Amino acid sequence: MLPFRLVYHDGYDLNLGDHVFPAQKYRLIRERVLAEGLAAEEDFVRPEPAPDEDILAVHDAAWVRKLKTGTLSFEELMRLEIPYSRQMVEAFWLAAGGTTLACRLALRDGVGFNIGGGFHHAFAGHGEGFCAINDIAVAVRRLLREGRIERALVADCDVHHGNGTAAIFAGDHNVFTFSIHQYNNYPAIKPPSDCDVHLPDETGDGEYLDRLRSAYVPSLENFRPNLVVYVAGADPYYQDQLGGLALSMAGLKERDRLVIEGALKRGAAVAVTLAGGYAFRLQDTVRIHVNTIVAAREAVEAWRAR
């Protein structure tokens, strides 16, 4: 058994059809970890959809109503960049519930892992870039409201800047937003995070890891979060269709270890979400995400062995 639980639901599939975002990856990740013996059926837990109360603690009521009634304008759909369906909306509510559950499990076990989520481009009042509901913000706000945590740090390592998360938590002294990303990439407008690491095109393993370490570790030590929500995008990979960085699979796994182990060593629990991944070969995206599970297991085992 894994030393932490994997949160998964068949409903995570956004029902996008032929789309650059391979929403079937969630099912394939589950199948891969079972086939390789990395996890057993008892390692998986099913989330419930986030209650509307939690969604509305982050998102404007008008935006939530449009999603629930299918009344998005043409402009809103173009900005969202995915087709509307009832299944898509249900998937976002499930993702938010899954990230909330992963955060609760992280506080219990050290790490909680949502095989989904990481929809960091969703703003309070609109969706962007395949993201309609910001599950990261929903989960963090719920745990803060309950008093389970006092401070959370969002460590966003997707190739794209975490613009929605940065905007939602701007001015919130209980949440520290950290984003390391390719600068010359989506989104064009990047609301400032508490710490932004803007990387040039074609940044490879060595420079990436050096810059991540030099910015992330001081952020942890200065802010002292109870919880880190790790947005572990697979899209800094050198063969990603929507990315322009040049990380290898080994470099991405070292990134995962650095983020998770760094937080655990400093007393913070870690909830992992998967975010983007658009490799030319779908099996590469799945492999990168599976490697994140392996890195999390290794980090927890090293932390417990101290």
BELVENFEN-V671181 format. One record per residue. N is the residue number from 0. RES is the residue in one small letter. OMEGA is omega in radians with two decimals (NA if undefined). D_CENTER is the distance of its C-alpha to the mean C-alpha in whole Angstrom. Layout:
n,res,omega,d_center
N,RES,OMEGA,D_CENTER
N,RES,OMEGA,D_CENTER
This chain:
n,res,omega,d_center
0,m,3.04,23
1,l,3.09,20
2,p,3.08,20
3,f,-3.10,17
4,r,3.06,16
5,l,-3.13,14
6,v,-3.08,13
7,y,3.05,14
8,h,3.09,16
9,d,-3.14,18
10,g,3.08,17
11,y,3.13,14
12,d,-3.05,15
13,l,3.09,16
14,n,-3.05,19
15,l,-3.10,19
16,g,-3.13,22
17,d,-3.01,23
18,h,-3.13,20
19,v,3.07,18
20,f,-3.06,15
21,p,-3.04,15
22,a,3.07,14
23,q,-3.09,16
24,k,-3.10,14
25,y,3.09,13
26,r,-3.11,17
27,l,3.08,17
28,i,3.13,15
29,r,-3.14,17
30,e,-3.10,20
31,r,-3.10,20
32,v,3.07,19
33,l,-3.11,22
34,a,-3.11,24
35,e,3.12,24
36,g,3.11,24
37,l,3.13,21
38,a,3.06,21
39,a,-3.12,23
40,e,-3.10,23
41,e,3.08,23
42,d,-3.08,20
43,f,3.02,18
44,v,-3.11,18
45,r,3.09,18
46,p,2.92,16
47,e,3.04,18
48,p,3.07,17
49,a,3.07,16
50,p,-3.14,20
51,d,3.10,21
52,e,3.14,21
53,d,3.13,18
54,i,-3.09,17
55,l,3.02,20
56,a,3.13,19
57,v,-2.96,16
58,h,3.11,18
59,d,-3.12,21
60,a,-3.13,24
61,a,3.13,25
62,w,3.12,21
63,v,3.14,21
64,r,3.11,24
65,k,3.12,24
66,l,-3.07,21
67,k,-3.08,23
68,t,3.14,26
69,g,-3.08,25
70,t,3.08,27
71,l,3.08,25
72,s,3.08,27
73,f,3.14,27
74,e,3.12,26
75,e,3.09,23
76,l,3.12,22
77,m,3.13,23
78,r,3.14,20
79,l,3.02,17
80,e,3.01,19
81,i,-3.13,18
82,p,3.13,21
83,y,2.94,22
84,s,3.07,22
85,r,-3.13,22
86,q,3.11,20
87,m,-3.14,18
88,v,3.13,18
89,e,3.13,18
90,a,3.13,15
91,f,3.08,13
92,w,3.09,15
93,l,3.13,14
94,a,3.12,10
95,a,3.05,11
96,g,3.14,13
97,g,3.12,11
98,t,3.06,9
99,t,3.12,12
100,l,3.11,13
101,a,3.09,11
102,c,3.11,12
103,r,3.14,15
104,l,3.11,16
105,a,3.13,14
106,l,3.11,17
107,r,-2.95,19
108,d,-3.04,19
109,g,3.10,17
110,v,2.94,14
111,g,-2.96,12
112,f,3.06,10
113,n,3.05,8
114,i,-3.06,9
115,g,3.06,7
116,g,-3.09,5
117,g,-3.06,3
118,f,-2.91,6
119,h,3.11,7
120,h,3.13,11
121,a,3.08,12
122,f,-3.14,15
123,a,-3.01,17
124,g,3.09,20
125,h,3.06,18
126,g,3.08,16
127,e,2.90,15
128,g,3.09,14
129,f,-3.03,13
130,c,-3.14,11
131,a,-3.13,14
132,i,-3.11,12
133,n,-3.09,10
134,d,3.12,8
135,i,-3.12,7
136,a,3.13,11
137,v,-3.11,12
138,a,-3.10,11
139,v,3.14,12
140,r,-3.14,15
141,r,-3.10,16
142,l,3.05,17
143,l,-3.11,18
144,r,-3.14,21
145,e,-3.08,22
146,g,3.11,22
147,r,3.09,20
148,i,3.05,19
149,e,-3.09,20
150,r,3.08,18
151,a,3.04,14
152,l,3.05,12
153,v,3.13,9
154,a,-3.02,9
155,d,-3.12,7
156,c,2.96,8
157,d,3.12,8
158,v,-3.12,12
159,h,3.14,12
160,h,3.14,12
161,g,-2.97,10
162,n,-3.13,13
163,g,3.13,12
164,t,3.12,11
165,a,-3.12,13
166,a,-3.11,16
167,i,-3.06,15
168,f,3.11,16
169,a,3.12,18
170,g,3.12,21
171,d,-3.04,20
172,h,3.10,21
173,n,-3.10,19
174,v,3.09,15
175,f,3.14,15
176,t,-3.12,13
177,f,-3.13,12
178,s,3.02,11
179,i,-2.89,13
180,h,3.00,13
181,q,-3.06,16
182,y,-3.09,19
183,n,-3.12,21
184,n,3.08,18
185,y,-0.08,16
186,p,3.14,17
187,a,3.10,20
188,i,-3.06,20
189,k,3.06,18
190,p,-3.04,18
191,p,2.93,18
192,s,3.03,16
193,d,3.02,17
194,c,3.09,17
195,d,3.03,16
196,v,-3.11,17
197,h,-3.08,18
198,l,3.05,19
199,p,3.09,22
200,d,3.04,22
201,e,3.03,22
202,t,-3.11,21
203,g,-3.00,21
204,d,-3.01,20
205,g,-3.13,23
206,e,-3.14,22
207,y,-3.08,19
208,l,3.09,19
209,d,-3.09,22
210,r,3.06,20
211,l,-3.10,17
212,r,-3.04,19
213,s,3.11,21
214,a,-3.05,19
215,y,-3.08,16
216,v,3.06,19
217,p,3.10,21
218,s,3.09,18
219,l,-3.02,18
220,e,-3.13,22
221,n,-3.06,23
222,f,3.12,20
223,r,-3.13,20
224,p,2.95,17
225,n,-3.04,17
226,l,2.97,14
227,v,2.99,11
228,v,-3.04,7
229,y,3.11,6
230,v,-2.91,3
231,a,3.14,5
232,g,3.09,7
233,a,-2.96,10
234,d,2.89,12
235,p,3.14,14
236,y,-3.02,16
237,y,3.11,19
238,q,3.11,20
239,d,-3.09,17
240,q,-3.07,19
241,l,-3.14,17
242,g,3.11,16
243,g,2.99,19
244,l,-2.97,18
245,a,3.14,20
246,l,3.03,18
247,s,3.05,19
248,m,3.12,18
249,a,3.11,20
250,g,3.12,18
251,l,3.11,14
252,k,3.08,15
253,e,3.02,17
254,r,-3.14,14
255,d,-3.12,12
256,r,-3.12,15
257,l,-3.11,16
258,v,-3.04,13
259,i,-3.12,13
260,e,3.12,17
261,g,3.12,17
262,a,-3.11,16
263,l,-3.13,18
264,k,-3.09,21
265,r,2.99,21
266,g,3.14,20
267,a,2.97,17
268,a,-3.09,15
269,v,2.98,11
270,a,-3.07,9
271,v,2.94,6
272,t,-2.94,3
273,l,3.08,4
274,a,-2.93,4
275,g,3.11,8
276,g,-2.98,11
277,y,-3.11,15
278,a,3.11,17
279,f,3.06,21
280,r,-3.10,21
281,l,-3.11,18
282,q,3.06,19
283,d,3.07,18
284,t,3.13,14
285,v,-3.14,15
286,r,3.14,16
287,i,3.13,14
288,h,3.08,11
289,v,3.10,14
290,n,3.08,15
291,t,3.06,12
292,i,3.12,13
293,v,3.13,17
294,a,3.11,16
295,a,3.10,14
296,r,-3.13,17
297,e,3.14,19
298,a,3.13,18
299,v,-3.14,19
300,e,3.11,22
301,a,-3.14,23
302,w,-3.11,22
303,r,-3.11,24
304,a,-3.08,27
305,r,NA,28
